[in-house]
């Protein structure tokens, strides 16, 4: 099945619902985009930011050390993905304010 979408003037495109449902993409997922070697296609991948994101959260120490400890356990790629995700969340909060 081939589905078509038009790329908007701001570079936005909607991933069709059927594909999001089948692949398992959902609201606030962190997605990465990888260009193919020939530059004619892009692979979209849902990134895993942490192993237990929806489970128990680490205890937050008053000095914020728990968060830093957690971030330091991530690989550089996972840290980048977390930064992108947090940047999006921050931007959404700024729009709401």
VEXDREN-2710 file (C-alpha; in Angstrom, 1 decimal):
% VEXDREN-2710
k/r/px/py/pz
1/UNK/0.0/0.0/0.0
2/UNK/1.3/3.4/-0.9
3/UNK/0.0/6.5/0.8
4/UNK/0.9/10.1/-0.3
5/UNK/1.2/13.3/1.7
6/UNK/2.1/16.8/0.6
7/UNK/5.1/18.4/2.3
8/UNK/3.9/21.8/3.7
9/UNK/5.8/25.1/3.1
10/UNK/7.2/24.8/6.7
11/UNK/8.6/21.4/6.0
12/UNK/5.9/19.5/7.9
13/UNK/4.2/16.3/6.8
14/UNK/1.7/14.1/8.7
15/UNK/2.5/10.5/9.0
16/UNK/-0.7/8.7/8.0
17/UNK/-2.7/7.3/10.9
18/UNK/-2.6/3.8/9.4
19/UNK/1.2/3.8/9.4
20/UNK/1.5/5.3/12.8
21/UNK/-0.9/2.7/14.2
22/UNK/0.9/-0.3/12.5
23/UNK/4.4/0.9/13.4
24/UNK/3.4/2.0/16.9
25/UNK/4.3/5.7/16.7
26/UNK/2.4/7.8/19.2
27/UNK/2.2/11.3/20.5
28/UNK/5.5/12.7/21.9
29/UNK/7.6/9.8/20.5
30/UNK/11.1/10.9/19.7
31/UNK/11.8/10.2/16.0
32/UNK/15.1/10.3/14.1
33/UNK/15.5/10.9/10.4
34/UNK/18.2/9.2/8.5
35/UNK/19.0/10.1/4.8
36/UNK/19.8/7.3/2.5
37/UNK/23.2/7.2/0.7
38/UNK/21.6/8.3/-2.6
39/UNK/19.8/11.2/-0.9
40/UNK/16.4/10.1/-2.3
41/UNK/14.8/8.7/0.7
42/UNK/14.6/9.1/4.5
43/UNK/14.1/6.4/7.2
44/UNK/12.1/7.4/10.2
45/UNK/12.9/5.6/13.5
46/UNK/11.3/5.8/16.9
47/UNK/14.1/6.3/19.4
48/UNK/14.3/4.7/22.8
49/UNK/15.3/7.3/25.3
50/UNK/15.5/5.0/28.3
51/UNK/14.8/1.4/29.3
52/UNK/12.2/2.3/32.0
53/UNK/10.7/5.6/31.0
54/UNK/7.2/4.7/32.1
55/UNK/8.3/2.8/35.2
56/UNK/9.6/4.0/38.5
57/UNK/11.4/7.3/38.4
58/UNK/14.7/7.8/40.2
59/UNK/14.5/9.7/43.5
60/UNK/15.2/13.3/42.8
61/UNK/17.9/14.7/45.1
62/UNK/17.7/18.3/46.1
63/UNK/20.9/19.2/44.2
64/UNK/19.6/17.5/41.0
65/UNK/22.4/14.9/41.1
66/UNK/20.0/12.0/40.4
67/UNK/19.1/13.4/37.0
68/UNK/22.8/14.0/36.1
69/UNK/23.6/10.5/37.3
70/UNK/20.9/9.1/35.0
71/UNK/22.0/11.2/32.0
72/UNK/25.6/10.2/32.5
73/UNK/24.6/6.5/32.1
74/UNK/23.2/7.2/28.6
75/UNK/25.3/6.8/25.5
76/UNK/26.0/10.0/23.5
77/UNK/23.3/9.1/21.0
78/UNK/20.8/8.6/23.8
79/UNK/21.8/11.9/25.4
80/UNK/21.3/13.6/22.0
81/UNK/17.8/12.0/21.7
82/UNK/16.9/13.0/25.2
83/UNK/18.0/16.6/24.5
84/UNK/15.8/16.7/21.3
85/UNK/12.8/15.3/23.2
86/UNK/13.3/17.8/26.1
87/UNK/13.7/20.7/23.7
88/UNK/10.4/19.8/22.0
89/UNK/8.7/19.6/25.4
90/UNK/10.2/23.0/26.5
91/UNK/9.1/24.6/23.2
92/UNK/5.5/23.3/23.6
93/UNK/5.4/24.7/27.2
94/UNK/6.6/28.1/25.8
95/UNK/3.8/28.1/23.3
96/UNK/1.2/27.3/25.9
97/UNK/2.5/30.1/28.2
END
